[in-house]
Structures are given as structure tokens and as C-alpha cells.
């Protein structure tokens, strides 16, 4: 999800996966997968950078809490270990 600004100054949160195109007319026009068109204040380059940053954050996984922090090792989720078979 990325935060953009409508032309009237109100913030809008958009699911970046739903953006099909970003067009630079006098204003930036986003076409979404459901056919909706949104006009935002941010230039196309900023929208592209926000989408790219969001994707990097998602692809980094849960171990990357903040982009400026180095990646930490992933701790495996504890799983139950089967009980040893009884001796005969």
C-alpha cells in the first residue's frame, strides 16, 4: 500500500498491486485494475518510486523491519518433533 495525495490535498492509500498505468498529463492519472481512474498530485516518477519501495519492502520479508536496518537472520518457527518410537 502506498500513500498518495488527491488534488484536493487529502491523503489516499492505494494498493500498489492494483495500479495498471500511471500517466503524466498536467496531473498524474492512475488507472486501476477495476477501471477506476485516480488523479494525484505526485509526479509519475514519485509514484513509480513509491511502488518500487513498497515491493522491495514486501520482497525483503518479515525479517526486514526497516529499510535502513540490516537484514537480521530468520528464526525458524518452532515445530513439534515427533516422539521417538518405543524400543522393543
C-alpha positions in Angstrom: 0.0 0.0 0.0 1.3 3.4 -0.9 0.2 6.9 0.3 -0.6 9.4 -2.3 -2.3 12.8 -2.3 -5.5 13.7 -4.1 -5.7 17.0 -6.0 -7.7 18.5 -3.1 -4.9 17.7 -0.6 -6.4 14.7 1.1 -4.2 11.6 1.5 -5.2 8.4 -0.2 -3.9 4.9 0.4 -3.7 2.8 -2.8 -3.0 -0.9 -3.2 0.1 -0.8 -5.5 -0.8 -4.2 -7.0 -4.0 -2.6 -8.5 -2.2 0.1 -10.5 -2.2 -0.7 -14.2 -0.8 2.6 -15.6 0.5 6.0 -14.4 0.0 8.7 -17.0 1.7 12.1 -16.9 -0.9 14.6 -18.1 -0.9 18.0 -16.4 -1.8 15.9 -13.4 -0.8 12.3 -12.7 -3.6 9.9 -13.6 -3.6 6.3 -12.3 -5.7 3.6 -13.9 -6.6 0.8 -11.6 -7.4 -2.8 -12.4 -11.1 -2.2 -11.6 -11.3 0.6 -14.3 -11.2 3.4 -11.7 -9.0 6.4 -12.6 -7.4 8.5 -9.9 -5.8 11.9 -10.2 -3.0 12.5 -7.7 -0.5 15.4 -7.0 2.6 13.3 -7.1 4.5 13.1 -10.4 4.7 9.7 -12.2 8.3 9.3 -11.1 7.4 9.6 -7.4 4.5 7.1 -7.8 6.9 4.6 -9.5 9.5 5.0 -6.8 6.8 4.5 -4.0 5.6 1.3 -5.7 9.2 0.1 -6.2 10.0 0.8 -2.5 6.8 -1.0 -1.4 7.7 -4.0 -3.5 11.2 -4.1 -2.1 9.8 -4.0 1.4 7.4 -6.8 0.7 10.0 -9.0 -1.0 12.5 -8.4 1.8 10.2 -10.4 4.1 9.3 -10.0 7.7 12.9 -10.1 8.9 13.5 -6.6 7.4 11.7 -4.3 9.8 13.0 -1.1 8.4 14.8 -0.4 5.1 17.7 1.3 6.8 18.4 -1.6 9.2 20.5 -4.5 8.0 18.6 -7.8 7.5 18.5 -10.0 10.5 18.7 -13.8 10.4 15.3 -15.5 10.2 14.4 -17.6 13.3 12.6 -20.7 12.2 9.1 -21.2 13.5 9.2 -23.9 16.2 7.7 -27.2 15.0 6.6 -30.1 17.0 9.1 -33.0 16.9 7.6 -36.5 16.7 8.1 -38.6 19.8 10.7 -41.3 19.4 9.4 -44.8 18.6 9.2 -47.1 21.6 12.0 -49.5 21.9 11.2 -53.2 21.5 
